[in-house]
Amino acid sequence: MERGDAWSAGPVGGADTGRDELLRVAERAARATRGPTDGQVVTAAVVCELCGSGDFDSAEFEVWDGECYCVGCLLPIGVRDGDVLTRTFQRPDAPPWALAPTETPGIPARPAEYFKCPEGHGVFQVAVALVLDGDASVRAISVGLRCPEDGGVHLFIDNAQVMPRKAP
């Protein structure tokens, strides 16, 4: 899972333009590693079903410890375990996943911290791209963030591999 510091300039205002650019960033990342014939790629701009953020313009998320949390209800969208994202993609029967471990031995994981854009803003719009295998199971996930304040777009998770989550 890559989490670089690169941000691209994006449109300020004009939610439709910002949404399209954010979806493109997530989809490009998914296709770059997997290739167009190596699994289907599906994308979605994320809105919270639970608190009724309703549309892309009003859906806002804070990011900490590698997860995106709805500002309205503080629940995670399921980047790490696929719980909520399966509903976003209208696949409630899909098994939840877990991100495959990517820690390098001997290097401690970063402590939980709020993620911020280069301008210091901490609320984002979110888009995800899932790479599906032939059985429509999720194999990898990419997550893009867009700062609605300055329009900056960032690839937060770059094709993280997923694996079926083990039962508790």
Salt bridges, closest charged atoms under 4 A:
GLU21 OE1 - ARG24 NH2 3.16
GLU21 OE2 - ARG28 NH2 3.78
GLU27 OE2 - ARG31 NE 2.95
ASP38 OD1 - ARG139 NH2 3.54
GLU49 OE1 - ARG87 NE 3.40
ASP65 OD1 - ARG80 NH2 3.47
ASP81 OD2 - ARG165 NH1 3.54
ASP83 OD1 - ARG165 NH2 3.25
ASP150 OD2 - HIS121 ND1 3.46
